[in-house]
Amino acid sequence: MSAVGATRIVVASGNAGKLAEFDRLLGEAGFTFVAQGELGVDDIPETGLTFVENALLKARHAARITGLPALADDSGLCVDALGGAPGLYSARYAGEPSDAGRNIDKLLAALAHVPDDQRDAHFHCTLVLVRHPEDPRPLIAQGEWHGRVLTAPRGNGGFGYDPVFLDPDSGLTAAELDPAAKARASHRGRALAVLRERLAI
């Protein structure tokens, strides 16, 4: 915990699913996570051209307003047959406001004529932790989860594209995995494992 210097960390997101995953994997180490909205922090436009740039923008913004260390996540689903789309724009793939159901519908429509053996995809996650707004040495951790996009949703758990993302190791979609299994396999879980090591906890 000395790498951060505090146990209370603002999360630059309002996504309850992400917050729960952070708490599950880092909460046991003594960190307390609070969503930025609870501290009056609004979303900042994600104008970066990479996952790292966007995560840095969000983390510095949350740290600047709250005075707390800030953790930001920028993640997305990258589909090979679509040249990496939706990628950076995964959350708003079908436009504003962000809606998981509409995003999935658009993705399945885009892949309607793509055969099963060409529907490879991976989730990517970049985590950035800054100790203060001008932190020159942010902690950056990344993780990927490789799988395949199904032709129809399966499962009621998770969030985002989870119902159409098949984990090849289990044969289940991300929405069918129990939270503990998903945490171990997922892009965010892998990135958090790297972050834990860099925090020396």
C-alpha positions in Angstrom: 0.0 0.0 0.0 3.0 2.3 0.3 3.0 2.6 -3.4 -0.2 4.6 -3.2 0.1 6.2 0.2 -3.6 5.9 1.0 -6.2 3.3 1.3 -9.1 5.2 -0.1 -9.2 5.4 -3.9 -11.6 7.1 -6.2 -12.7 5.0 -9.2 -13.1 7.1 -12.3 -16.3 5.2 -13.3 -19.9 4.9 -12.4 -20.1 1.3 -13.6 -21.3 -0.8 -10.7 -20.0 -4.0 -12.2 -16.4 -2.6 -12.5 -16.5 -1.2 -9.0 -17.6 -4.7 -7.7 -14.7 -6.3 -9.5 -12.2 -3.8 -8.1 -13.5 -4.4 -4.6 -13.4 -8.1 -5.0 -9.8 -8.3 -6.1 -8.2 -5.4 -4.2 -10.6 -4.8 -1.3 -9.1 -7.6 0.7 -5.8 -5.8 0.7 -7.2 -2.9 2.6 -8.2 -0.6 -0.2 -11.6 1.1 -0.1 -13.1 2.2 -3.5 -15.6 5.0 -4.0 -17.2 5.8 -7.3 -16.4 9.2 -8.6 -20.1 10.2 -8.8 -20.4 9.8 -5.0 -17.8 12.6 -4.8 -19.3 14.9 -7.3 -17.0 14.0 -10.2 -18.6 14.1 -13.7 -17.4 12.0 -16.6 -14.7 13.6 -18.8 -14.7 13.3 -22.6 -12.6 10.3 -23.7 -10.6 12.0 -26.4 -7.6 9.7 -26.4 -6.7 7.5 -29.3 -5.6 4.5 -27.2 -6.9 2.7 -24.1 -3.9 4.1 -22.1 -4.6 7.7 -23.1 -8.2 7.5 -22.1 -7.5 5.8 -18.8 -4.9 8.5 -17.9 -7.4 11.3 -18.8 -10.0 9.8 -16.5 -7.7 9.0 -13.6 -6.0 12.5 -13.6 -9.4 14.2 -13.8 -10.8 12.2 -10.8 -7.7 12.8 -8.7 -7.7 16.5 -9.5 -11.2 17.1 -8.3 -11.1 14.8 -5.2 -7.6 15.1 -4.0 -7.5 11.3 -3.7 -5.5 8.6 -5.6 -7.6 7.6 -8.6 -8.0 4.3 -10.5 -9.3 4.4 -14.0 -10.2 1.6 -16.4 -10.5 1.9 -20.1 -11.6 -1.3 -21.8 -13.3 -2.7 -24.8 -14.1 -5.6 -27.0 -11.9 -5.9 -30.1 -13.3 -8.2 -32.9 -10.8 -9.5 -35.5 -13.4 -9.6 -38.3 -14.3 -5.9 -37.7 -10.7 -4.7 -37.7 -10.6 -4.3 -34.0 -14.0 -2.6 -33.6 -15.8 -1.7 -31.5 -12.6 -1.2 -29.5 -12.3 2.2 -27.9 -15.9 2.9 -28.7 -17.3 -0.3 -27.1 -19.4 1.4 -24.5 -21.1 3.7 -27.0 -20.9 1.5 -30.1 -24.6 2.0 -30.9 -24.6 5.7 -29.9 -25.6 7.8 -27.0 -26.8 7.1 -24.4 -24.7 4.0 -23.8 -26.9 0.9 -23.8 -25.6 -2.7 -23.6 -28.5 -4.3 -25.4 -28.3 -1.9 -28.4 -24.5 -2.4 -28.5 -24.9 -6.2 -28.7 -27.6 -5.9 -31.3 -25.3 -3.7 -33.5 -22.4 -6.1 -33.0 -24.4 -9.2 -34.0 -25.8 -7.4 -37.0 -22.2 -6.5 -38.1 -21.2 -10.1 -37.8 -24.4 -11.6 -39.2 -22.6 -13.1 -42.2 -19.3 -14.0 -40.5 -18.9 -17.8 -39.9 -18.2 -19.2 -36.4 -14.6 -19.9 -37.1 -13.9 -16.3 -38.0 -15.6 -14.6 -35.0 -12.4 -14.4 -32.8 -12.3 -11.5 -30.4 -10.7 -10.3 -27.2 -11.5 -8.0 -24.4 -8.8 -5.6 -23.5 -8.4 -3.7 -20.2 -6.0 -0.9 -19.3 -5.9 0.1 -15.7 -4.2 3.3 -14.6 -3.6 4.3 -11.0 -2.3 7.8 -10.2 -1.3 9.0 -6.7 -2.1 12.6 -7.5 -3.2 14.6 -10.6 0.3 15.3 -11.9 1.8 11.9 -11.0 4.7 11.4 -13.5 4.9 7.7 -12.8 1.4 6.3 -13.0 0.9 2.6 -12.4 -0.3 1.0 -15.7 -1.5 -2.6 -15.9 -3.1 -4.3 -18.9 -4.9 -7.6 -19.5 -6.6 -9.4 -22.3 -9.2 -12.2 -22.5 -9.4 -14.0 -25.8 -12.5 -15.8 -27.0 -15.2 -15.7 -29.6 -18.4 -13.8 -30.3 -21.5 -16.0 -30.4 -24.5 -15.5 -32.7 -27.0 -14.9 -29.9 -26.7 -13.9 -26.2 -26.4 -16.5 -23.4 -26.6 -16.0 -19.7 -27.9 -13.3 -17.3 -24.8 -12.3 -15.4 -22.1 -9.8 -16.0 -22.5 -6.6 -18.0 -21.7 -5.1 -21.4 -20.9 -7.7 -24.1 -20.6 -10.6 -21.6 -23.7 -12.5 -22.9 -22.2 -12.9 -26.4 -18.5 -13.5 -25.5 -17.6 -17.1 -25.3 -14.7 -18.2 -23.0 -13.0 -21.1 -24.8 -11.6 -22.7 -21.6 -15.0 -23.1 -19.9 -17.3 -23.2 -22.9 -19.4 -20.6 -21.1 -20.1 -17.0 -22.0 -18.8 -14.3 -19.7 -22.4 -13.8 -18.5 -22.7 -17.5 -17.5 -19.5 -17.6 -15.4 -19.8 -17.1 -11.7 -18.2 -13.9 -10.5 -15.1 -15.6 -9.0 -14.4 -17.6 -12.2 -14.9 -14.5 -14.3 -12.6 -12.5 -12.1 -9.8 -15.1 -12.6 -10.3 -15.3 -16.4 -11.3 -11.8 -17.4 -9.2 -9.0 -18.9 -10.0 -6.9 -15.9 -9.0 -9.7 -13.5 -5.7 -10.2 -15.3 -5.0 -6.5 -15.3 -5.8 -6.2 -11.6 -3.5 -9.1 -10.9 -0.7 -7.2 -12.5 -1.6 -4.1 -10.6 -1.6 -6.0 -7.3 2.0 -7.1 -8.1 3.1 -3.5 -8.8 1.5 -2.3 -5.6 3.5 -5.0 -3.8 0.5 -6.2 -1.8 
